[in-house]
Amino acid sequence: LLFVVDSSESMNDGSKWSSGALAIVSAIDQPTFDTMSIGLLATPNGTVTGPACVYGFPVGCGNPGLPQVAIKPAGKEKSTDSTGVRSEIYKWLSGNSPKAGFDGTPLYAGIQSAYGAIRLSAATAKRLVVVITDGYASCTSLSKPARASYTDINGCPDWEDPNNLVKLLKDAHDDAAAPVLTFIVGVPGSDGDGSDPNSMGPYHSLRALSAYAKAGAPEAVDPD
């Protein structure tokens, strides 16, 4: 299992980051994880040169190629122990938080990296990715090849079209050779309704997150 954590600047609003971190640590200390391998990837992890529509100024869209905490067997050691992957995850979450300037949310690239990492890991029986985010994805203006998007206040085609993520998650789920189930967790505050596309995104975030949840792990979704 690999956690993908949205570490964009907006995750510092209210209790988003602390709620997400607490949820992860509380979950991984459960005995059911003793027989699992777990890791953590946070995105964005830095700034990169922005597109022409922002005159090449740095944007917080850097995405890690590998998880910050590599996928390892959890064993019996808990997050409060001095060693073990649970402890590594706890220490990373407690020692890091979203930084000013990490204003992008390269969620598409982050999930792509997570799929690559978990498929390269020793996990074969079941591959699980858990995405924790406050709802909006961006940095699409830097994607190659270009993907469908919405235009932001700077005239950049930067807001990710939710259909892109739906397809990414569904394709991973349906992959016959190395399927991955993706679960979506919206932190408190994941409630933008699209009415202010300049600051919170141009669509209803909860509906988008629900669509991702259904695409990534349809068998876990209540049919009603």
N, C-alpha and C positions, 0 to 999 in steps of 0.2 A: 504494500500500500504506500502511495506517495501523496503527501499533502501538497497542494499548490495554494500559496497564500498571496493574496493581493496586498502588495506593500506600497501601493501608490499613496500620494500625499493625502488624498481624501480619507484614507483609512485612519488618519489621526483624529478625525472629527468625532467628538463624543467618545463613546466606549467601543468603537468598532474594532480597533486593534486589540485592545485588552480582552474584549469578549471572544474574538477569534482565537487568540492565544490560549485563553483559559479553556475554551472548548476542546482544542487540540490536546492539551496536557491532560485534561480530565478524561478524555477518551482513551488515549494511548496507555494510561495506567490501569485500564481495566484488564482483568486476566485473559480475556478473549484474544488480546493482542500478543500474548506470550509466544504463540506459535507462528506469528506473522513476521514478515520483514517490513520495515517502515523507513520512511525518509521524508525530507521536506525541501521544497523549492519555493522561493519567494521571488516575485517579479512585480515591478522593475527592480533592478539592482544597480542602476547607475544612469548616467545621462549619455546621450549620443548626439551627433550632429543632426539638427532638425532639417526638415524639407525646405524647399524654396519658398513656400508660402509663409514661413516664419523666418525667412532670410538666413537660414542655416544656423540660427541660434540653438544652443543646446536644449534638448527636450528630455524629460525623464522617461525614456522608452527603452532603456537598456534591459536586455533579458539574459539571464544566465544560461549558458549552454548545458550546465550540469547542476544537479541539486546542491544546495548549500550543505545539507546533511544527507550523505549518501545512504542509499537503501541497504539496511543491514538487518539480520535477525534480531528481534527484540529480546528474546529470552526472558529471564525472570527479573532482571534489573529494572527498577522503576525510575521515574523522572528525577526523584530526589536522591538517587544513588550517585556516586562519584563517577561511574563509568557506564557505558552502554548507550545505545542509540536513543533511548528515551531521554536520558540525561543530556545528550547532545542537542536534541530538539528543544528541550526546556531551556538550556543555556543559550541557544541561538535566539529563541523567541524573547527571552528576558533581556538579552543584550543588544537587541536590534529593534528598530521601529521605523516607520515610514519617515523619510527625510524631506525637508522643504526642497522643492525643485523636482521631486519625483512626481510630476504632475500627470504623467501618462499612465495608462493601464494596458500594457501589452499582453492581455490575457490570452489571446489566440496563440502568440508565440510561446507564452509560458506553458500552456497546456500541450502544445506541440513538443516542447522540450521534455515535459513530464512523460509523455507517451514514449518518446525515444529512450529515456532513462529507464523506465519500468520494463520496457521490452528487452533492454540489454541486461537487466538484473537477473537474478536466479529465479525470480517468480515465474512459475509456469502454470500452476493449478488455477490460480485466479489472480488477475491483475486489476487493482482498484486505484482510482485517483479520486481524491476528495478536494474540491475547489472551494476556497473560502474567499468571498469577495463582497463588495458593497454594491455591485450590480452593473456598472458600466465598463465597457471595454473600448479602448482607443488605440492610438499609434498606427492606425491603418494606413495613413499616408506614407509610411515607410515600408510597407509590405511589398515584396517582390516575389511573384507577380502581383499586380494590383488586385485588390478585392473590393467588393461592393461596400459602400460606406455612406455616411452622412457628413455634411459639411459643418465645421464648427465656426465659432465667431471670427476666427482668423482667415476664413475662406479655405481652410485645409480640409481635404476629404479624410477626416481623422477619426470620427466616431465609427466603431465597428458595426456593420450591419449584423444584427443578431442571427440572421440566417446563416452567416458564415460559421459561427460557432455551433449552431445546430448541426450543420453538415459535418464539421470536424468531429464532434462528439458521437454522432450517429455512425459515421464511418469507422471510428475506433471500436464502437460497440459491435458492429456487424462484421468486423475483420475476422474471417474464418481462421487465419493462421495464428494470430496473436490478439484476441479480443481484449478490450479494456472497458471496464465499467467505470463511469464517471458520475460522481455524486456532487451535488451543488448545495453549498450552504451560504445563504445570504445573512450577513451580520446585521445587527440592529442599525437602522438607517438606510436599508436597501429599499427605499420607497419612493424614488423619483417617479413622477407621472408623465414626464415629457413636456411639461408646460414651460420649462425654462431650459431650452436646449443648449444655451450658452454655458451654463454652469453645471447642469446635472445630466445632460444627455437628452437626445431627442425622442426617446421612447419610454414606455412604462417598464421600469427596471424589474419589478416583481414578475411581470408577465414574461419578460425575457429570461429571467432565471428559471422560471417554471418550464419554459420551453427547453432550456438546456438540460434540466433535470430529466425530463421525459426522453430527450434524445440520447442522453448518456447512460441511463439505466432504466429503461421503460418498465422492466419487470418489477422494479421497486416502487413504482408510482401507483397510487390509488386510482383505479379506473374511473372513479366518480369525480 
